[in-house]
Amino acid sequence: MANNIKAGMKKTSVILLISTVITGLAIAWIDARPNWDDTGIASTQNWGSLLAFIPGFAGAYLGFNLIRKFK
């Protein structure tokens, strides 16, 4: 039963990874269009907003590993 749960989690992770990559590529393609009215939502010129991702990624990474450690 535990193997079925792990296989299901692995399948879900792969599906989420693929959908995330497709979404990111779609945003990049739309944002790169010559007539796109860039409002700064997907723009990387705002370094402050990029720095805000660091604590978010760190928290997600630590939370994921803490859950794995105590399971």
DSSP file (Angstrom, degrees, kcal/mol; ACC not computed):
  #  RESIDUE AA STRUCTURE BP1 BP2  ACC     N-H-->O    O-->H-N    N-H-->O    O-->H-N    TCO  KAPPA ALPHA  PHI   PSI    X-CA   Y-CA   Z-CA
    1    1 A M     >        0   0    0      0, 0.0     4,-1.8     0, 0.0     5,-0.1   0.000 360.0 360.0 360.0 -39.3    0.0    0.0    0.0
    2    2 A A  H  >  +     0   0    0      1,-0.2     4,-2.4     2,-0.2     5,-0.2   0.866 360.0  54.4 -64.4 -34.7    2.8    2.4    0.8
    3    3 A N  H  > S+     0   0    0      1,-0.2     4,-2.4     2,-0.2    -1,-0.2   0.874 105.9  52.4 -66.3 -36.0    4.3    1.8   -2.6
    4    4 A N  H  > S+     0   0    0      2,-0.2     4,-2.2     1,-0.2    -1,-0.2   0.892 109.7  48.9 -65.5 -39.1    1.0    2.7   -4.3
    5    5 A I  H  X S+     0   0    0     -4,-1.8     4,-2.4     2,-0.2    -2,-0.2   0.926 112.4  47.6 -65.9 -44.9    1.0    6.0   -2.3
    6    6 A K  H  X S+     0   0    0     -4,-2.4     4,-2.4     1,-0.2    -2,-0.2   0.893 111.9  50.3 -63.6 -39.4    4.6    6.8   -3.3
    7    7 A A  H  X S+     0   0    0     -4,-2.4     4,-2.3     2,-0.2    -1,-0.2   0.899 111.3  48.9 -65.7 -39.8    3.8    6.0   -6.9
    8    8 A G  H  X S+     0   0    0     -4,-2.2     4,-2.3     2,-0.2    -2,-0.2   0.886 111.6  48.8 -65.9 -39.1    0.8    8.2   -6.9
    9    9 A M  H  X S+     0   0    0     -4,-2.4     4,-2.4     2,-0.2    -2,-0.2   0.894 111.2  50.1 -67.1 -39.3    2.8   11.1   -5.3
   10   10 A K  H  X S+     0   0    0     -4,-2.4     4,-2.2     2,-0.2    -2,-0.2   0.912 111.0  49.2 -65.2 -41.5    5.5   10.7   -7.9
   11   11 A K  H  X S+     0   0    0     -4,-2.3     4,-2.3     1,-0.2    -2,-0.2   0.909 111.5  49.4 -63.4 -42.6    2.9   10.8  -10.7
   12   12 A T  H  X S+     0   0    0     -4,-2.3     4,-2.5     1,-0.2    -2,-0.2   0.900 109.8  51.5 -63.4 -41.1    1.3   13.9   -9.2
   13   13 A S  H  X S+     0   0    0     -4,-2.4     4,-2.4     2,-0.2    -2,-0.2   0.898 110.1  48.7 -62.9 -41.1    4.8   15.6   -8.9
   14   14 A V  H  X S+     0   0    0     -4,-2.2     4,-2.5     2,-0.2    -2,-0.2   0.916 111.8  49.2 -65.9 -42.9    5.5   14.8  -12.6
   15   15 A I  H  X S+     0   0    0     -4,-2.3     4,-2.4     1,-0.2    -2,-0.2   0.919 112.6  47.7 -62.7 -43.4    2.2   16.2  -13.7
   16   16 A L  H  X S+     0   0    0     -4,-2.5     4,-2.2     2,-0.2    -2,-0.2   0.895 111.5  50.8 -64.8 -39.9    2.7   19.3  -11.6
   17   17 A L  H  X S+     0   0    0     -4,-2.4     4,-2.3     2,-0.2    -2,-0.2   0.933 111.8  46.6 -62.6 -46.5    6.2   19.8  -13.0
   18   18 A I  H  X S+     0   0    0     -4,-2.5     4,-2.4     1,-0.2    -2,-0.2   0.920 113.5  48.0 -63.4 -44.3    5.0   19.5  -16.6
   19   19 A S  H  X S+     0   0    0     -4,-2.4     4,-2.2     1,-0.2    -1,-0.2   0.865 111.6  51.2 -66.8 -34.1    2.1   21.8  -16.1
   20   20 A T  H  X S+     0   0    0     -4,-2.2     4,-2.5     2,-0.2    -2,-0.2   0.911 110.7  47.7 -67.3 -42.6    4.4   24.4  -14.4
   21   21 A V  H  X S+     0   0    0     -4,-2.3     4,-2.5     2,-0.2    -2,-0.2   0.921 112.5  49.3 -65.0 -43.3    6.9   24.3  -17.2
   22   22 A I  H  X S+     0   0    0     -4,-2.4     4,-2.2     2,-0.2    -2,-0.2   0.918 112.1  48.4 -62.3 -43.3    4.2   24.6  -19.8
   23   23 A T  H  X S+     0   0    0     -4,-2.2     4,-2.4     2,-0.2    -2,-0.2   0.916 111.9  49.3 -63.3 -43.5    2.7   27.6  -18.0
   24   24 A G  H  X S+     0   0    0     -4,-2.5     4,-2.4     1,-0.2    -2,-0.2   0.902 111.4  48.8 -62.7 -41.9    6.1   29.3  -17.6
   25   25 A L  H  X S+     0   0    0     -4,-2.5     4,-2.5     2,-0.2    -1,-0.2   0.885 110.4  51.5 -65.7 -38.0    6.8   28.8  -21.3
   26   26 A A  H  X S+     0   0    0     -4,-2.2     4,-2.5     2,-0.2     5,-0.2   0.917 111.1  47.5 -64.5 -42.6    3.4   30.2  -22.2
   27   27 A I  H  X S+     0   0    0     -4,-2.4     4,-2.6     2,-0.2    -2,-0.2   0.917 113.0  48.9 -64.0 -42.7    4.0   33.3  -20.1
   28   28 A A  H  X S+     0   0    0     -4,-2.4     4,-1.4     2,-0.2    -2,-0.2   0.904 112.2  48.6 -63.8 -41.0    7.5   33.8  -21.5
   29   29 A W  H  < S+     0   0    0     -4,-2.5     4,-0.4     2,-0.2    -2,-0.2   0.933 114.6  44.4 -65.4 -45.7    6.1   33.5  -25.1
   30   30 A I  H >< S+     0   0    0     -4,-2.5     3,-1.2     1,-0.2    -2,-0.2   0.909 113.3  51.0 -65.0 -41.9    3.3   35.9  -24.5
   31   31 A D  H 3< S+     0   0    0     -4,-2.6    -1,-0.2     1,-0.3    -2,-0.2   0.761 106.6  55.7 -68.4 -24.6    5.6   38.4  -22.7
   32   32 A A  T 3< S+     0   0    0     -4,-1.4    -1,-0.3    -5,-0.2    -2,-0.2   0.504  78.9 117.8 -86.7  -4.3    8.1   38.3  -25.5
   33   33 A R  S X  S-     0   0    0     -3,-1.2     3,-1.3    -4,-0.4    -3,-0.0  -0.377  70.3-128.4 -64.0 141.0    5.6   39.3  -28.2
   34   34 A P  T 3  S+     0   0    0      0, 0.0    -1,-0.1     0, 0.0    -3,-0.0   0.807 105.0  41.1 -64.3 -31.5    6.5   42.6  -29.8
   35   35 A N  T 3  S+     0   0    0      2,-0.1     2,-0.3     0, 0.0    -2,-0.1   0.255  82.5 130.8-101.4  13.1    3.1   44.3  -29.3
   36   36 A W    <   -     0   0    0     -3,-1.3     2,-1.5    -6,-0.1    -5,-0.0  -0.488  60.7-131.0 -70.1 129.5    2.6   43.0  -25.8
   37   37 A D        -     0   0    0     -2,-0.3     2,-0.6     2,-0.0    -1,-0.1  -0.661  27.1-152.1 -81.5  91.5    1.6   45.8  -23.4
   38   38 A D        +     0   0    0     -2,-1.5    -1,-0.0     1,-0.2    -7,-0.0  -0.537  23.8 174.8 -74.8 113.2    4.1   44.9  -20.6
   39   39 A T        -     0   0    0     -2,-0.6    -1,-0.2     0, 0.0    -2,-0.0   0.371  56.4-103.1 -97.7   2.9    2.7   46.0  -17.3
   40   40 A G  S    S+     0   0    0      5,-0.0     6,-0.1     0, 0.0    -2,-0.1   0.497  88.9 119.5  91.5   3.3    5.6   44.5  -15.3
   41   41 A I  S    S+     0   0    0      1,-0.2    -3,-0.1     3,-0.0     0, 0.0   0.943  92.1  19.0 -67.7 -46.5    3.7   41.5  -14.1
   42   42 A A  S    S+     0   0    0    -15,-0.1    -1,-0.2   -11,-0.0     2,-0.2   0.324 101.0 118.6-104.5   6.9    6.0   39.0  -15.8
   43   43 A S        -     0   0    0      1,-0.1     3,-0.4     2,-0.0   -12,-0.0  -0.470  52.6-155.0 -77.6 143.9    8.9   41.4  -16.2
   44   44 A T  S    S+     0   0    0      1,-0.2    -1,-0.1    -2,-0.2     6,-0.1   0.187  73.3  95.3-101.8  16.4   12.3   40.6  -14.5
   45   45 A Q        +     0   0    0      1,-0.1     2,-1.0     2,-0.0    -1,-0.2   0.640  66.1  79.9 -81.8 -12.7   13.4   44.3  -14.5
   46   46 A N    >>  -     0   0    0     -3,-0.4     4,-1.3     1,-0.2     3,-0.5  -0.786  59.5-177.4 -95.9  95.7   12.1   44.7  -10.9
   47   47 A W  H 3> S+     0   0    0     -2,-1.0     4,-2.2     1,-0.2    -1,-0.2   0.775  77.1  63.8 -67.9 -26.7   14.9   43.2   -8.8
   48   48 A G  H 3> S+     0   0    0      1,-0.2     4,-1.1     2,-0.2    -1,-0.2   0.900 102.9  48.3 -63.2 -39.8   13.0   43.8   -5.6
   49   49 A S  H <4 S+     0   0    0     -3,-0.5     4,-0.5     1,-0.2    -1,-0.2   0.859 110.1  52.0 -70.2 -33.4   10.2   41.4   -6.6
   50   50 A L  H >< S+     0   0    0     -4,-1.3     3,-1.2     1,-0.2     4,-0.5   0.887 105.9  54.4 -67.7 -37.0   12.7   38.8   -7.7
   51   51 A L  H >< S+     0   0    0     -4,-2.2     3,-1.0     1,-0.3    -1,-0.2   0.793  97.2  66.3 -65.3 -26.5   14.4   39.0   -4.2
   52   52 A A  T 3X S+     0   0    0     -4,-1.1     4,-0.9     1,-0.2    -1,-0.3   0.730  90.8  64.5 -67.7 -20.4   11.0   38.4   -2.7
   53   53 A F  H <> S+     0   0    0     -3,-1.2     4,-3.0    -4,-0.5     5,-0.3   0.784  86.6  73.0 -71.6 -25.7   11.1   34.9   -4.2
   54   54 A I  H <> S+     0   0    0     -3,-1.0     4,-2.6    -4,-0.5     5,-0.2   0.938  99.5  40.9 -59.5 -52.4   14.1   33.9   -2.1
   55   55 A P  H  > S+     0   0    0      0, 0.0     4,-2.5     0, 0.0    -1,-0.2   0.868 115.5  53.7 -65.4 -31.4   12.3   33.6    1.3
   56   56 A G  H  X S+     0   0    0     -4,-0.9     4,-2.2     2,-0.2    -2,-0.2   0.947 112.4  41.9 -65.0 -47.7    9.3   31.9   -0.4
   57   57 A F  H  X S+     0   0    0     -4,-3.0     4,-2.6     2,-0.2     5,-0.2   0.899 114.6  52.0 -65.8 -39.7   11.5   29.2   -2.1
   58   58 A A  H  X S+     0   0    0     -4,-2.6     4,-2.7    -5,-0.3     5,-0.2   0.923 111.1  47.4 -62.5 -43.8   13.5   28.8    1.1
   59   59 A G  H  X S+     0   0    0     -4,-2.5     4,-2.6     2,-0.2     5,-0.2   0.903 113.2  47.6 -64.9 -41.8   10.3   28.3    3.2
   60   60 A A  H  X S+     0   0    0     -4,-2.2     4,-2.3     2,-0.2    -2,-0.2   0.917 114.0  47.7 -65.1 -42.6    8.9   25.8    0.7
   61   61 A Y  H  X S+     0   0    0     -4,-2.6     4,-2.3     2,-0.2    -2,-0.2   0.936 114.9  44.7 -64.4 -47.5   12.1   23.9    0.5
   62   62 A L  H  X S+     0   0    0     -4,-2.7     4,-2.5    -5,-0.2     5,-0.2   0.917 113.6  50.3 -65.0 -42.7   12.6   23.7    4.3
   63   63 A G  H  X S+     0   0    0     -4,-2.6     4,-2.1    -5,-0.2    -1,-0.2   0.916 110.8  49.3 -61.7 -43.2    8.9   22.8    4.9
   64   64 A F  H  X S+     0   0    0     -4,-2.3     4,-2.0    -5,-0.2    -1,-0.2   0.925 114.0  45.1 -61.6 -45.4    9.1   20.0    2.4
   65   65 A N  H  X S+     0   0    0     -4,-2.3     4,-2.0     2,-0.2    -2,-0.2   0.838 110.5  53.6 -71.8 -32.1   12.2   18.6    3.9
   66   66 A L  H  X S+     0   0    0     -4,-2.5     4,-1.9     2,-0.2    -1,-0.2   0.911 109.4  48.9 -67.2 -40.6   11.0   18.9    7.4
   67   67 A I  H  X S+     0   0    0     -4,-2.1     4,-0.7     1,-0.2    -2,-0.2   0.918 111.9  49.0 -64.0 -42.2    7.8   16.9    6.5
   68   68 A R  H  < S+     0   0    0     -4,-2.0     3,-0.5     1,-0.2    -1,-0.2   0.872 110.1  52.5 -63.8 -36.2    9.9   14.2    4.8
   69   69 A K  H  < S+     0   0    0     -4,-2.0    -1,-0.2     1,-0.2    -2,-0.2   0.876 112.8  42.2 -69.3 -37.5   12.2   14.0    7.8
   70   70 A F  H  <        0   0    0     -4,-1.9    -1,-0.2     1,-0.2    -2,-0.2   0.420 360.0 360.0 -94.0   2.0    9.4   13.5   10.4
   71   71 A K     <        0   0    0     -4,-0.7    -1,-0.2    -3,-0.5    -2,-0.1   0.466 360.0 360.0 -82.4 360.0    7.3   11.0    8.3
